Amino acid sequence: MYVVTGAGGQLGRALVEEFRDDAVVGLTRAEWDVEFPPPPGLALPDAFLHAAAWTDVDGAEADPQGAAAANVGGTATVAALGRPLVYYSTDYVFDGGKGEPYVESDGPNPLSAYGRTKLHGEGAAGDQAWIVRSSWLFGATGNNFLRTMLRLGAERDELAVVDDQVGSPTYVGHLAAATRQLLNLPYGIYHVAAEGEATWADFAEAILEEAGLDTRVRRISTAELGRPAPRPAYSVLRSEKGAPALPHWREGLRDTIAAIRSGASAE
C-alpha cells in the first residue's frame, strides 16, 4: 500500500493514477498538511510517495520560512513516521554553471530560496529515501507552464518567453511511471527527467504548435523578464546510476494535449 502526499497537485494526481491498482491512498493538503502530524488512523504504507511541496519558486524568495516549513519541515514529518519515502526534488538545486547535463555526483549549489529548501528537504528525507530530482514538470492538471501557455496563447497574438534557460520539460505521467521502477532500486539520489532539452521559448513554441494556436513567441532574456528568484541557465539532468529513462519531452507534450482535449484537465 502507498500513501501519496500532495495528491491534489499535478504530480500527486499522476501518482495516484499510476498506482491506482496498488491500494493507494491519496491525501490532498486539506486532508493532510504535512507540516503537521498525519490524520488519526492513517495506516502506515509500504512507502510514502511524497509529492506535497511548496512549488512557487518566486514566492519562496518572499517567504523563505514558509517554503522551508513545507519542503524541509513537511518532509521531516513524513520521514519521522519510519517508512521508506520517495522525495521529489528539483534541478534548481544546481547553479547552472556546468554547461552540460548534471549527474547525481555533481555538487549542488542552489541559487534561490526555493532551491535551498528543496536541497535541505533531500537531507530531511533520511536514509530510507529515494531522492528523485526532476525538472520543469507539466501535465494536464494543476498550475504549470504548459497550461499557462495554452491559456495566454488563446488570448494573445504574441507571448514573451525566456530563451536563455535550458532544461528538460518533464511530463508528470512519465515521472509517475518511472517512480514504480525506482522502487526496485537502492535508496539514494536519482536524476529522472525527460529525454531532450529546450529553452522555455522552445517549449512554448512546441506547446502552441501542438495545440494548433498561431500565437507568436518573442524570445527574451531572463533579465528582461525580471523575476524575483534567480534560476540556473542550464539545468538538464541525466543519470549515471541507471535511473529509469523517460521518453522525450515532446512525447509528454503530445500526451498532455491529448488528455486536455479529452477533458482530463477538468479541475
C-alpha positions in Angstrom: 0.0 0.0 0.0 1.2 3.5 -0.8 0.3 6.9 0.5 0.6 9.9 -1.8 1.0 13.3 -0.1 0.0 16.4 -2.1 -2.5 14.3 -4.1 -4.2 17.5 -5.3 -1.2 18.7 -7.2 -0.3 17.7 -10.8 2.4 15.2 -9.7 0.3 13.8 -6.8 -2.7 13.2 -9.2 -0.4 11.4 -11.7 1.0 9.2 -8.9 -2.5 8.3 -7.6 -3.4 7.3 -11.2 -0.3 5.3 -11.8 -0.6 3.4 -8.5 -4.4 3.0 -8.6 -4.2 -0.8 -8.7 -1.9 -0.9 -5.6 -4.1 0.1 -2.8 -3.0 3.7 -3.0 -4.3 6.4 -0.6 -4.0 9.9 -2.0 -4.2 12.8 0.6 -4.6 16.4 -0.5 -3.2 19.3 1.6 -6.7 19.7 3.1 -6.6 16.1 4.2 -3.0 16.2 5.5 -0.9 19.3 5.7 2.4 17.6 6.1 3.7 20.5 8.3 1.6 18.8 11.0 1.2 15.2 12.2 -0.8 12.8 9.9 -4.5 12.4 10.3 -5.6 10.0 13.1 -5.9 6.4 12.0 -3.7 6.7 8.9 -2.3 3.3 8.1 1.4 3.3 7.6 2.2 2.3 4.0 4.9 0.3 2.3 6.2 3.7 1.1 5.2 7.3 1.0 5.2 9.0 -2.4 5.9 12.5 -1.0 4.6 14.9 -3.7 3.5 17.6 -1.2 5.7 20.6 -1.6 6.0 24.4 -1.9 6.5 24.8 -5.6 6.2 28.6 -6.0 9.8 29.5 -6.9 9.3 33.2 -6.8 7.1 33.1 -3.8 9.8 31.4 -1.9 12.0 34.4 -2.2 9.4 36.5 -0.4 8.6 33.8 2.2 11.6 31.5 2.6 10.4 30.4 6.0 7.1 29.3 4.6 8.8 27.4 1.8 11.2 25.7 4.3 8.3 24.7 6.6 6.7 22.9 3.7 9.7 21.5 1.9 12.0 20.7 4.9 9.7 20.5 7.9 7.0 18.7 5.9 9.5 16.1 4.6 10.9 15.6 8.1 7.3 15.0 9.4 6.8 12.2 6.8 10.2 10.7 7.3 9.7 10.6 11.1 6.9 8.0 10.6 9.7 5.5 9.8 8.6 4.2 6.4 10.5 4.5 3.1 9.6 7.5 1.1 10.1 8.9 -2.4 11.1 12.6 -2.2 10.7 14.7 -5.3 13.5 17.3 -5.7 14.5 19.6 -8.5 17.1 20.7 -11.0 17.1 24.0 -9.1 19.5 22.6 -6.6 22.2 23.3 -9.2 23.6 26.7 -10.2 23.6 26.1 -13.9 27.3 26.9 -14.3 28.4 23.4 -15.5 27.1 24.0 -19.0 26.4 20.3 -19.6 24.0 17.8 -18.1 24.1 17.4 -14.3 24.5 13.8 -12.9 24.0 12.6 -9.4 27.6 13.0 -8.3 27.7 16.7 -9.2 27.7 19.0 -6.2 24.6 21.1 -5.7 24.7 24.9 -5.3 21.2 26.3 -5.4 20.7 29.9 -6.4 17.3 30.5 -5.0 15.4 30.1 -1.7 13.3 27.5 -3.3 16.3 25.5 -4.4 17.8 25.7 -1.0 14.6 24.4 0.7 14.4 21.5 -1.8 18.1 20.6 -1.1 17.6 20.7 2.6 14.5 18.6 2.1 16.6 16.0 0.5 18.5 15.7 3.8 15.3 15.7 5.8 14.1 12.7 3.9 16.5 10.5 5.8 18.3 7.2 5.0 15.2 5.3 3.8 14.5 7.5 0.8 14.7 7.7 -2.9 15.6 11.3 -3.8 14.2 12.0 -7.3 15.5 15.1 -8.9 13.4 16.1 -11.9 12.7 19.3 -13.8 10.1 21.6 -15.4 7.1 19.4 -14.5 4.0 19.7 -16.6 0.7 17.8 -17.1 -3.0 18.2 -17.9 -3.9 19.5 -14.4 -2.6 21.9 -11.8 -0.5 25.1 -12.3 2.3 24.7 -14.8 3.9 26.4 -17.7 2.1 24.4 -20.4 -1.3 25.3 -19.1 -0.3 28.9 -18.7 0.9 29.0 -22.4 -2.4 27.5 -23.6 -4.4 30.0 -21.7 -2.4 33.0 -22.7 -2.0 31.7 -26.3 -5.8 31.7 -26.7 -6.0 35.3 -25.5 -3.0 37.0 -27.2 -1.2 37.3 -30.5 2.3 37.2 -29.0 3.9 35.8 -25.9 7.3 36.9 -24.5 9.1 33.9 -23.2 12.6 33.4 -21.8 15.2 31.9 -24.2 18.3 31.7 -22.0 17.4 29.0 -19.6 17.8 25.4 -20.8 16.2 22.3 -19.1 14.2 19.2 -19.8 10.5 19.7 -19.6 9.1 16.5 -17.9 5.6 15.1 -18.1 4.3 14.1 -14.7 2.7 10.9 -16.1 6.1 9.7 -17.3 7.7 10.6 -13.9 5.0 8.7 -12.0 5.5 5.6 -14.2 9.3 5.9 -13.5 8.6 6.0 -9.8 7.2 2.5 -9.9 10.5 1.3 -11.5 12.6 3.3 -9.0 11.1 1.5 -6.0 13.1 -1.6 -7.1 16.4 0.3 -6.9 18.5 1.0 -3.7 17.8 4.2 -1.7 19.7 7.2 -2.9 19.7 10.2 -5.3 18.4 9.7 -8.8 18.1 12.1 -11.7 14.8 11.4 -13.6 13.9 13.8 -16.3 12.7 13.7 -19.9 14.9 13.0 -22.8 15.9 16.1 -24.8 16.3 19.7 -23.8 14.8 23.0 -24.6 14.6 26.6 -23.6 11.3 27.9 -22.2 10.8 29.6 -25.6 11.4 26.4 -27.4 8.9 24.6 -25.2 6.3 27.4 -25.6 6.5 27.2 -29.4 6.1 23.4 -29.3 3.1 23.8 -27.0 1.4 26.3 -29.2 2.1 24.3 -32.3 0.8 21.1 -30.8 -2.4 22.9 -29.7 -2.9 24.5 -33.1 -2.5 28.1 -31.9 -1.0 30.7 -34.2 0.4 32.8 -31.3 3.9 34.1 -31.9 6.7 33.6 -29.3 9.0 36.6 -28.8 12.2 35.4 -27.3 13.5 37.4 -24.3 16.2 37.2 -21.7 15.8 36.2 -18.0 16.9 39.8 -17.1 14.1 41.2 -19.3 11.5 39.0 -17.5 12.7 40.3 -14.1 11.5 37.5 -11.8 12.5 37.7 -8.1 14.2 34.3 -7.9 17.4 33.5 -9.8 17.3 30.4 -11.9 20.1 28.2 -13.4 20.9 28.9 -17.0 21.4 25.3 -17.8 19.9 22.5 -15.6 19.4 19.4 -17.8 19.5 16.3 -15.6 20.9 12.9 -16.6 21.6 9.8 -14.6 24.9 8.0 -14.1 23.3 5.5 -11.8 20.8 3.7 -14.0 17.8 5.7 -13.1 14.7 4.9 -15.2 14.9 6.6 -18.6 11.9 8.8 -19.6 10.6 9.4 -23.1 11.4 12.7 -25.0 9.6 15.7 -23.6 7.7 16.1 -26.9 6.0 12.8 -26.3 4.9 14.0 -22.9 3.7 17.2 -24.6 1.6 15.2 -27.1 0.1 13.1 -24.3 -0.8 16.1 -22.3 -2.5 18.0 -25.1 -4.4 14.8 -25.9 -5.5 14.5 -22.3 -6.7 18.1 -22.2 -8.6 17.6 -25.4 -10.3 14.6 -23.9 -11.4 16.5 -20.8 -8.8 15.0 -18.4 -7.8 18.5 -17.2 -11.1 19.4 -15.6 -10.5 20.7 -12.1 
